[in-house]
C-alpha cells in the first residue's frame, strides 16, 4: 500500500497530535499518575465514573477516553500507513506501553467492549501497544546479539592463544624430559605439546562458559535498566 503523504507531512501530523496531547491538562495528569503507579508497582483505578458524579477537579472516564483516544487515533494512522511507526514510537511509545500495561485501564477497555458489544473498541490502541512492545523486545534482542558477537570473537581469540601457548609449553617440557632421559624419538615432545594444548583449550572453554553466563546476566540487567531509565525520563520533563 502506497503512502498518501510524504515523510515530512507524516511527521508533521504526529507532531501536531503530540502538541495537542500535551496541551490538555487532563492528559498530563493521567500521564503523571500512570507513570507514578508504574514506578511504584502499585496500580489502582485513578478515575471516577461519570455515573458516580465526580467532584470538580476529579478525573473521570471521559478524561480517560480522551487520553486513550489519542493512542487509538495514532494506532489507526499507523495501520493505514498515514504516519510512520518510528515517529509515533519515538514520541508516544512510553505512554502507549505504560497505559496498556496498567491493569485498571485494561479492565476498562474490556468493560467498554462488553457493554458496547463491540469487540473492536480500542483495537487500534491495542495494536499500537503491541507494536511498541515488539519493538522494545527487538531492541533487547539486538543488544543481546551484539554482546554475543563480541564475546564470541574474544572467546575464539582467547582459546586459540591458550592452545598455542599450551602447545609451546608442552613441547618445551617434552624436550626437557627427552634430554634428561636421553631419548631420541620426537614423539615425546609432540605428545606432550598436544596434550598440553588440549588441556589448555578445555580449561579455557570452561572458564569462558562461566564468564559468558556472568556477562550475559550483568549485561542484560544493565541494558534493561538503561532502557527503563531512558523511557522514564520522558515523562519527568513535563512535570
N, C-alpha and C positions, 0 to 999 in steps of 0.2 A: 504493500500500500504506500503510495507516494504521500509525502507530507504536503499539506496545503499552505504552509507558511515557511519562511526562511528561518535559519537558526537564530538570527538576531531578533526576529519577530517573536519566535517561540520563547526566547529568553526574556523578552520584554513582558510577555504575558505572565510568566512565572514571577517576575519582579513586581508587577502590579498587584498580583494576588498576595504576595509577601507583604507589600506595603499596607494593603487593606487589612490583612490579618493582624498586623501589629498596631494598627491604629485603633483597634477595638479593645477597650479596657477589659471587657468580659473575657476576651480571648487571652489576654495577658494574665489575668487572674487564674483562669483554668490552667494555662500552661505552667504557671508557677506552682500551683497546687499539685498537679500531676508530677512535676519534677521533684517536689519535696517528698511526696509519698514514695516515689521511686527510689530516692536516695536512702530513705529510712527503711524501706521494705515493708512499711505498714500501710496497706491500702484500705480505703473505705470510700463510701459514697460521699461526695462533697457538694452535691446539688440537691435542691428541693423540687419535688414535683409541683407543677403549676396547680394541680388539683388540691394540693395541700396549702395553697395560699401563702407563698413565700413572703417574707418580710422585705421591705425596701432594702436593697443592697445585697440581698442573698442571691447566690447563683441558682438558676432553675434549669429545668430540662430544655427550655427554649434556648438558653445560652449555650448549653451543651450541643444542641442540634446545630446551632450556628457554627460552633467550633469544629465539630466533625464535618460539617458541610464543606468547609474549605478542603479537607482531605478527600472528601467524596468527589468534589469538582476536579481536583488535581489528578486523582486516580482515573477519572473518565477522560481527561485530556491526554494522559499518558497512554491509555489503552487505545485511544483513537489517533495516536501519533501526532497530535497537535503540538505537544511540547515534548522535550527530551527528558527522559527519566533522570539522567545525570544532573540536570539543573534542579529538578524537583528534589532529588535526594540530597543535594548539597545544601539546600535552604530549609527543607522541611523534614528530612529523613529522621532526625532525632525525635521531633514532635510526633510524627506519624507512628513510629515504633513505640514510643512511650505511651501514647494513647491506646493503641491496640493491645498492649501488654497489660493495661490496667484492668483488673478483674471486674470492677463495677461497670466500666464502660463496655466491656464485652457482654456482660449480662444485660445492659441497657439495649445494645444492638439486638441481641436475641429476643428481648421483650418486644421491641419495635416490630420485629419480623413476625412474631407470634400474633400480636394484637392486630397488625395490619393485614395479616395473611399474605404478606409479600416476602418471600424468602430472599429476594434480591435487594432488599433495603440495605443500604450502605455497602453494597458489594464492591463498588469502586474503591472505597476506603479500605476494605479488606484486601482487595487486590494490591493496592499500593503498599500496604503494610507487609504483604508477602514479598513483594519485590525488594523492599528495603531490607527485610530480614535476610533474604537470599544474598543480597549484595554484601551485607555485613559478614555473613558466613564465608562468602567467597574471598573477602579481604583477609579474613583469618587464615584461610587455606593458603592463599598466596604468600602471606608472611611465613607460615609454617613451611611451605615449599622452598622459599628462599633459604631458610636456615638449614633445611635438609641438604640442599645442593652444596652450600658452603662447607657443611660438616663432612659430607661425603668426600669432597675434594681434599680437604685436610686429612681425613682419615686414610685415604689411599696413599697420599704422600708420606704420612707418618708411618704407615705399615710397611711401605716399600723401603723407607730409610731404616726401619728396625730390622727388616730381613737382611738388607745389605750389611748393616753393622754386625748382625749376628753371624752372618757368613764369614766376614773378615776375622771376627774374634775367634770363631770356631776353627777356622783354618789356621790361624796363628797358634792357638793352643795345640791343635793337632800336630803342627810342625815341631813344636817344642817337645811334645811327647814322643814323636818319631825320632827326634835327635837323641833324647835321653835313652830310648830303647834301642837306638842304633838300628832302626828298621828302615828298609829300603822302599817298600811299596808306598805309592802315593795315596792309597785308599784311605789311610787313617786320617790325614788332614782334610781330605774331601768329605769323608763321612762325618767327621766332627763339625765341619763347616755347615753341611746340610742340616744336621741335627740341631745345631745352634740357631741357624736361620729359621727353621721350622718352629722351634720353641719360642723364639722371639716374636715371630708372626702371630702365633696362637695367643701369646701373652698380650700382645697389642690389641688383638680382636676383643678379648675380654675387657681390657681397660677402656677401649673406645666405646664398646657397647654400654658400659656403666656410665661413662661420661656423656654419651648421647642421651640416655634417659634423663640424666640430671639436667642437661642443657635444654632438652625439649620441654620439660616441666617448667623450668625457670623462664625460658624464652617465651613460651606460650602465655604464662601468667603476666609477664611484663607487657606483652603485646595487647592482651585483653584489657589490662589496667590502663594502658595508654589510650586505647580506643574509647573506653568509658570516660576517661578524663577529657578527651577532646570533645566528645558529644555533650558532656555535662557543661562544658564551658560555653556552649552555645546559648543556653537559656539564662546563664547568670548575667549576661551582658544586658538583658532587658530589665534587670531589677533596679 
